[in-house]
Amino acid sequence: MKKNDLWMLGLAMICSSCRLGNLIIPGTNSPTSASNNTPTSSTNGFYVTQPKSLKFYATLSATVEKDAPTDQIPHFISQYITNPVALWVTDASSGLAGLAAPTGTQGFPIYLDSSNHLSYSQTTTPRTFWQDPACQRNLLVNETGTILPNPGVTSPPDNTLPLSGSILLTVQIINQFQGTCAPSFSAMHQCYLDSTQCGGTDSNANATLQAQVIELFAPWIQSQTIQTSDIPNLSGYAYEVSYQ
């Protein structure tokens, strides 16, 4: 793997709709656990990252938690954290590194110290969630983990890449909301049920918006964390993926 072929620093939080906003986490903050230790390039390589568990959360009148099969990990994470995953230290002085698919050009930023501990915590800038600026959303991303060096680690099926070990990792993606958001959730619920209520300029635009709303809530509905009728009552939602 060539360094120039790796990812751009930062996590591109690209939602399917421009109404939901393009959210970017820059990879320039200090590690969540400050450390002056400098990781070495010997940690660069490909690591086994076997999904262990997936949990979905939704905040209604109370917080609902549901386990789901790991084959339902949202594409937003699964496109980057593959098995195996590539890890590359991009700035040894700060410990800034990235996790990406072996053939990818973008990935999740993460910090690595000389004890092989991984950490990252960042909140995106609030953006308009749907159509009403009175409702703002930001994403909180938390990552914690450890590298376990072991060139003899059991290889995933069909893997042909040389392995450096495995990674224990937990990733949390938390959607947080500020302002008056009940009208936005109600509008999205109506759009979910009836494309003519989506507020687009024509039928094609409405169909596109409806597909985006359905896609947005699909993981929570598929996992039975919420029902469609719960969308107007949401005040937050999240998911957590653990790897071993």
Salt bridges, closest charged atoms under 4 A:
GLU65 OE2 - LYS55 NZ 3.30
ASP67 OD1 - LYS55 NZ 2.63
ASP113 OD2 - HIS117 ND1 3.71
